[in-house]
Amino acid sequence: MKVFLTGAAGFIGNHLLNLIIQRSKYSNIVCPVRDMDKIKRKFSNEKVFFYEGDISVKEDIEGKINGCDIVFHLAAKSLTKDRNELLKVNVDGTKNIIEEALKSQCVKRIIYLSSIWAVDRSLKDDFSLPLSSKSVPNPRTFYGKTKLEAEKIIEKSGIPYTILRLPPVYGPESNLNYFLLKLIRGIEKGSSIYHFPFPGSVSLAYVESVADACLIAAESKELENKTIFFCTEERLKILDISSEIMHIMGKKRKKGEFLKKIASVFEKIFTSYIGRVIIPVKIQTLFSDYLVCDSVEFEKTTGYKSKISFREGLIETIDWYKKQKFN
């Protein structure tokens, strides 16, 4: 089988490409990348064809999907406030992929990695329930709006698809601006804010398990034309996550009943309706279950269970990060 993979040079794309290479059924892998030198230093395999290209430029992917059975669409922009850039990559790039896939007349499935931010929480949401495939999308961030628009483009294309909505993803080779890496970095540097007993909870997905889920989705008839959440940890207290990081790193948490009382007051304020209206979303996520989702549908449909525990994944992530000398 021949596949087309966008985002191969990215965090999740790296892990998925490694996994695809190991599978004998996939004989050819076509990957548009922006930095040829960087990706070629990391990957050297006769099954993979890298070429310099940008999915937001139509000409760069013209004819490249011909003969491909599966498209894994992972390329996206998230860590930018530039709305034009978000639209160009997340929306226009997806349109270009779909147009070429339709022209090729050979794509049997497209796997798209979306985000929990494509669903988000409405101002009336009290965070009592995890987000699920039954949740009505109400993205409040521009990034989330572009991811939801990309979902709609794929769903309306007529090409069989599976869309996986992800919470924060963690693991080796993660971007330093990602949630868990920020925690690890802050704790290593001794920042006092990371000792604060944040009462919020979050769902997480381990990167290698996300790669597994992509291949399972590509091969599952039951997941055809489904848009569902995938995570490996459905509900973890941020306080417990930071405590586990400190334990692994040999650090001690600063204790204080006063801080717990402050956290409790903030939680009530930030989860109130007025708080949900005026408090920035990123702060709300620390004091509520804002980023908690439900992966039950994926697990029930596929029987998949992550091969690695949260603690094991955390240790691997910290070990990798230490090798980077906490840059």
C-alpha positions as CSV (number, residue, x, y, z in Angstrom):
1,M,0.0,0.0,0.0
2,K,1.1,3.5,-0.7
3,V,0.5,6.4,1.8
4,F,0.7,10.2,1.8
5,L,1.8,11.6,5.1
6,T,1.7,15.3,6.0
7,G,3.5,16.6,9.1
8,A,6.2,13.9,8.9
9,A,8.8,16.3,10.4
10,G,6.6,17.2,13.3
11,F,6.3,15.7,16.8
12,I,3.6,13.1,16.1
13,G,4.5,12.7,12.5
14,N,8.0,11.5,13.4
15,H,6.6,8.7,15.5
16,L,3.9,7.8,13.0
17,L,6.5,7.6,10.2
18,N,8.7,5.3,12.2
19,L,5.7,3.0,12.8
20,I,4.6,3.0,9.2
21,I,8.2,2.1,8.0
22,Q,8.1,-0.9,10.3
23,R,4.8,-2.2,8.7
24,S,5.5,-4.4,5.7
25,K,2.1,-3.8,4.2
26,Y,3.1,-0.1,3.5
27,S,5.5,-0.2,0.6
28,N,5.7,3.5,-0.3
29,I,5.4,6.6,1.8
30,V,5.3,10.1,0.3
31,C,6.0,13.0,2.6
32,P,6.0,16.7,1.8
33,V,8.4,18.5,4.2
34,R,9.8,22.1,4.5
35,D,13.3,21.2,5.7
36,M,14.8,18.4,3.6
37,D,18.2,18.4,5.3
38,K,16.7,18.1,8.8
39,I,14.4,15.2,7.9
40,K,16.9,13.3,5.9
41,R,19.4,13.4,8.8
42,K,16.8,11.6,10.9
43,F,15.2,9.2,8.3
44,S,16.9,7.1,5.7
45,N,14.7,4.4,4.3
46,E,14.0,3.3,0.7
47,K,10.3,3.1,1.4
48,V,10.1,6.9,2.1
49,F,10.1,9.6,-0.6
50,F,10.6,13.1,0.9
51,Y,10.2,16.2,-1.2
52,E,10.3,19.9,-0.4
53,G,6.7,21.1,-0.3
54,D,4.1,23.2,1.6
55,I,0.5,21.8,1.8
56,S,-0.8,25.4,1.7
57,V,0.6,25.8,-1.8
58,K,-1.5,23.8,-4.4
59,E,1.4,23.3,-6.8
60,D,3.5,21.7,-4.1
61,I,1.1,18.7,-3.8
62,E,-0.2,18.5,-7.3
63,G,-0.1,14.9,-8.5
64,K,1.7,13.7,-5.4
65,I,-1.3,11.8,-4.0
66,N,-1.7,9.8,-7.2
67,G,-1.6,6.1,-6.4
68,C,-1.9,6.6,-2.7
69,D,-4.4,4.3,-0.8
70,I,-4.3,6.2,2.5
71,V,-3.7,9.9,3.5
72,F,-2.5,10.7,7.0
73,H,-3.0,14.4,7.4
74,L,-1.1,15.6,10.5
75,A,0.4,18.9,9.3
76,A,-1.1,21.9,11.3
77,K,-0.2,25.2,12.8
78,S,-1.0,25.7,16.4
79,L,1.7,27.7,18.2
80,T,1.1,31.0,16.5
81,K,-1.3,34.0,16.9
82,D,-1.1,34.8,13.2
83,R,-4.6,34.1,12.0
84,N,-3.6,34.2,8.4
85,E,-1.0,31.5,9.0
86,L,-3.6,29.4,10.9
87,L,-6.0,29.7,8.0
88,K,-3.4,29.0,5.4
89,V,-2.1,25.8,6.8
90,N,-5.1,24.4,8.8
91,V,-7.9,25.3,6.4
92,D,-6.4,26.0,2.9
93,G,-3.9,23.2,3.3
94,T,-6.7,20.7,4.1
95,K,-8.7,21.9,1.1
96,N,-5.6,21.3,-1.1
97,I,-5.2,17.8,0.3
98,I,-8.8,16.9,-0.3
99,E,-8.8,18.3,-3.8
100,E,-5.8,16.3,-4.8
101,A,-7.2,13.2,-3.1
102,L,-10.4,13.5,-5.1
103,K,-8.5,14.0,-8.3
104,S,-6.4,10.9,-7.7
105,Q,-9.6,8.7,-7.4
106,C,-7.6,6.2,-5.4
107,V,-7.7,7.3,-1.8
108,K,-9.5,4.7,0.3
109,R,-9.2,6.5,3.7
110,I,-8.0,9.8,5.1
111,I,-6.9,10.0,8.7
112,Y,-7.0,13.5,10.2
113,L,-5.6,14.5,13.5
114,S,-7.8,17.2,15.0
115,S,-7.8,18.7,18.4
116,I,-9.9,19.0,21.6
117,W,-10.0,22.7,20.8
118,A,-12.2,22.0,17.8
119,V,-14.9,21.2,20.3
120,D,-14.1,23.3,23.3
121,R,-16.5,24.3,26.0
122,S,-19.5,26.7,25.7
123,L,-19.9,29.5,28.3
124,K,-22.8,27.5,29.8
125,D,-20.7,24.4,30.2
126,D,-20.0,23.6,33.9
127,F,-17.2,21.1,33.1
128,S,-19.1,18.3,34.9
129,L,-18.9,16.0,31.9
130,P,-15.9,15.0,29.7
131,L,-16.0,16.1,26.1
132,S,-17.1,13.3,23.8
133,S,-18.3,12.7,20.2
134,K,-21.7,13.7,21.5
135,S,-20.5,17.2,22.5
136,V,-21.6,20.1,20.3
137,P,-18.5,21.9,18.9
138,N,-18.2,25.5,20.2
139,P,-14.6,26.5,19.6
140,R,-13.6,29.8,21.3
141,T,-10.1,30.0,20.0
142,F,-9.2,30.9,16.4
143,Y,-7.0,27.8,16.3
144,G,-10.0,25.6,17.3
145,K,-12.2,27.2,14.7
146,T,-9.7,26.4,12.0
147,K,-9.4,22.8,13.1
148,L,-13.2,22.4,13.1
149,E,-13.4,23.9,9.6
150,A,-10.8,21.4,8.5
151,E,-13.0,18.6,10.0
152,K,-16.0,19.8,8.0
153,I,-14.0,20.0,4.8
154,I,-13.0,16.3,5.2
155,E,-16.4,15.1,6.4
156,K,-18.1,16.7,3.3
157,S,-15.5,15.4,0.8
158,G,-17.1,12.0,0.2
159,I,-13.8,10.3,0.9
160,P,-14.0,7.7,3.7
161,Y,-12.3,9.3,6.8
162,T,-11.5,8.9,10.4
163,I,-11.0,12.1,12.5
164,L,-9.2,11.7,15.8
165,R,-9.6,14.6,18.2
166,L,-6.7,14.8,20.6
167,P,-6.1,16.4,24.0
168,P,-2.5,17.6,24.8
169,V,0.0,15.0,23.5
170,Y,3.2,14.2,25.4
171,G,6.3,12.1,24.9
172,P,9.9,12.2,23.7
173,E,10.7,14.9,21.0
174,S,7.8,17.1,22.1
175,N,7.8,20.8,21.4
176,L,9.1,22.8,24.4
177,N,5.9,24.9,24.4
178,Y,3.6,21.9,24.9
179,F,1.7,21.5,28.2
180,L,3.7,18.7,29.8
181,L,7.1,20.0,28.7
182,K,6.3,23.4,30.1
183,L,5.6,21.6,33.5
184,I,8.8,19.6,33.3
185,R,10.8,22.7,32.3
186,G,9.3,24.9,35.0
187,I,9.8,22.3,37.8
188,E,13.4,21.8,36.7
189,K,14.1,25.5,36.8
190,G,12.6,25.7,40.3
191,S,9.8,28.1,39.4
192,S,7.5,28.6,42.4
193,I,4.3,28.7,40.3
194,Y,4.6,25.0,39.5
195,H,4.3,24.3,43.3
196,F,0.8,25.8,43.3
197,P,-1.9,23.2,43.9
198,F,-3.9,23.8,40.7
199,P,-7.2,22.0,41.1
200,G,-7.9,21.4,37.4
201,S,-7.8,18.1,35.5
202,V,-6.6,17.3,32.0
203,S,-6.7,14.4,29.5
204,L,-3.4,13.4,27.8
205,A,-2.4,11.2,24.9
206,Y,1.0,9.5,24.7
207,V,2.6,10.1,21.3
208,E,3.4,6.5,20.5
209,S,-0.2,5.5,21.3
210,V,-1.4,8.3,19.0
211,A,0.7,6.8,16.2
212,D,-0.9,3.4,17.0
213,A,-4.3,4.9,16.9
214,C,-3.7,6.4,13.4
215,L,-2.8,3.0,12.0
216,I,-5.7,1.3,13.7
217,A,-8.1,4.0,12.3
218,A,-6.7,3.4,8.8
219,E,-7.4,-0.3,9.0
220,S,-10.7,-0.3,10.9
221,K,-14.0,-0.6,9.1
222,E,-15.8,0.3,12.3
223,L,-14.1,3.7,12.5
224,E,-14.9,4.7,8.9
225,N,-16.6,8.1,8.7
226,K,-16.2,8.6,12.5
227,T,-15.1,11.8,14.3
228,I,-14.1,10.7,17.8
229,F,-11.8,11.6,20.7
230,F,-8.6,9.6,21.5
231,C,-6.6,9.9,24.7
232,T,-4.5,7.5,26.9
233,E,-5.2,9.3,30.2
234,E,-8.8,10.4,30.5
235,R,-8.6,12.5,33.7
236,L,-5.4,13.4,35.6
237,K,-5.2,16.1,38.2
238,I,-2.7,18.8,37.3
239,L,-1.5,18.7,40.9
240,D,-0.9,14.9,40.6
241,I,1.0,15.3,37.3
242,S,3.3,18.0,38.8
243,S,3.8,15.9,42.0
244,E,4.8,12.9,39.8
245,I,7.2,14.9,37.8
246,M,8.8,16.2,41.1
247,H,9.0,12.7,42.5
248,I,10.8,11.4,39.3
249,M,13.1,14.3,39.3
250,G,13.9,14.1,43.0
251,K,12.3,17.4,43.8
252,K,10.1,18.2,46.8
253,R,6.8,20.0,46.6
254,K,6.4,23.1,48.7
255,K,3.4,22.5,51.0
256,G,1.0,25.0,52.4
257,E,-2.6,24.9,53.5
258,F,-2.9,28.6,52.6
259,L,-2.1,27.8,49.0
260,K,-4.8,25.1,48.9
261,K,-7.4,27.6,50.3
262,I,-6.4,30.1,47.6
263,A,-6.7,27.4,44.9
264,S,-10.2,26.5,46.2
265,V,-11.3,30.2,46.0
266,F,-9.9,30.6,42.5
267,E,-11.6,27.4,41.4
268,K,-15.0,28.7,42.4
269,I,-14.4,32.1,40.7
270,F,-12.9,30.6,37.5
271,T,-15.6,28.0,37.0
272,S,-18.5,30.4,37.6
273,Y,-20.4,31.8,34.6
274,I,-18.8,35.2,35.0
275,G,-15.4,33.6,35.4
276,R,-15.9,31.6,32.2
277,V,-16.7,34.8,30.4
278,I,-13.9,37.1,31.6
279,I,-11.0,34.7,32.5
280,P,-8.7,33.7,29.7
281,V,-9.2,30.1,28.5
282,K,-5.6,29.0,29.2
283,I,-6.0,30.0,32.9
284,Q,-9.4,28.3,33.2
285,T,-7.8,25.0,32.1
286,L,-5.7,25.1,35.3
287,F,-8.6,25.5,37.7
288,S,-11.3,23.3,36.1
289,D,-11.8,20.1,34.0
290,Y,-11.8,22.1,30.8
291,L,-9.5,19.8,28.9
292,V,-11.0,16.5,29.9
293,C,-12.3,14.2,27.2
294,D,-13.7,10.7,26.8
295,S,-12.0,8.0,24.8
296,V,-14.5,5.2,25.5
297,E,-15.9,5.1,22.0
298,F,-12.4,4.4,20.5
299,E,-11.6,1.8,23.1
300,K,-14.9,0.0,22.8
301,T,-14.8,0.0,19.0
302,T,-11.2,-1.2,18.6
303,G,-10.3,-2.8,22.0
304,Y,-7.1,-0.8,22.0
305,K,-5.3,-0.1,25.3
306,S,-2.1,2.0,25.5
307,K,0.9,-0.2,25.9
308,I,2.6,2.2,28.2
309,S,1.4,3.7,31.6
310,F,1.4,7.4,32.3
311,R,4.3,7.0,34.7
312,E,6.4,5.1,32.1
313,G,5.6,7.7,29.4
314,L,6.5,10.5,31.8
315,I,9.8,8.9,32.7
316,E,10.6,8.5,28.9
317,T,9.7,12.1,28.3
318,I,11.8,13.4,31.2
319,D,14.8,11.2,30.2
320,W,14.6,12.6,26.7
321,Y,14.2,16.1,27.9
322,K,17.3,15.7,30.2
323,K,19.3,14.7,27.2
324,Q,18.4,18.0,25.6
325,K,20.0,19.7,28.7
326,F,16.8,21.5,29.4
327,N,17.3,24.0,26.6
